[in-house]
Structure formats: C-alpha cells, structure tokens
Amino acid sequence: MGVGALIINPYSDIVIEPLLQGGTGTNSKSLEMPEFYPERLESGTLNVCGIAGFNAALSNFSYPEREMQLFAYLVSQLNNMVDITLHGAPQNNSAEGYVPVLLFNKKGYDCETLADILAQKGFALRAGFHCAPWAHQTLGTYESGGVRLSLGRENTQKEIDKFLSALSEI
C-alpha cells in the first residue's frame, strides 16, 4: 500500500473518476462513490499507518538553512564552470524558492557517460530523462537528458568541493 497527496481546488469543476470503487465508509449502503473529495477517491480501508507516517514527515519537512547555503554554494560554483550547463537552476545563485536538486550537463559528454564517470569517483547521480519527458521538453533537454544531483541533510561542504573537483577533472 502506498500514500500520496492530490491537491484539487475546491472551487474547480474537475471530476476525477475513481480507479477503484466501493467501501467508502461515509455512505456504506451506496453502490456509487461519493461525489465529494476526498471520499470520492478513497475506496476500501485506508493505509492509516502510511498516512500517519506521511503526516509526520510533512510536519517535519523543511530544508535546513545549512543545506540551502550549501545548495547556493554549489549552484554558484557550477555557474562558474564554462563547460557546465545548469537546467532550471537559480540564475542568481540564491537557493530561495528551490529544493536542493540540480539538473546539469557537461559539454562534450552525454549524460549517461558523465554519470558513469562520476559514479566511478564515488558519486551517486541519476542520468537520463527521469520519467519526466514533459519536464525535459520544458527545460530544453528532451534530446540530451541530464544528470540529476540532489543534496541531503548530511552532505558537507567538503563533499561538495570533492564533487566539484572531480567534475572539473573530467
């Protein structure tokens, strides 16, 4: 079982057909799913443990200031590399309004080769199209894909500098 979130404007005219039917709990005798959300999309017994875990994760969700400072530093250093193209990254080296995830390419390398070389140097990156063809169309990377890098709470300045050094040596 999984848990997800769907945000629908309560004033919209959007009607989503449920994938599964039955067991709504709000009108158990009805053979039809309710017309109102979220019950319209909730058939059967809900994943209560998963929902509680999702709620706990969301209530603690924030990017620490230190992580965002590291992200801003990473963006500024990558922007200074003439053979690196950042896609969808902050233009002013500010992390405000961004999550610490970057998509980039290096001139002269396809994204898979670059990610493989960096993997051999100890970096776990994802290359390709990331199951998001429309995002790549929007970013102008539909033909090339890109290398995705993300920072986590445990990353350090030393690790970022090591990555930047490895990238510049390629």
Disulfide bonds with the S-S distance in Angstrom:
none
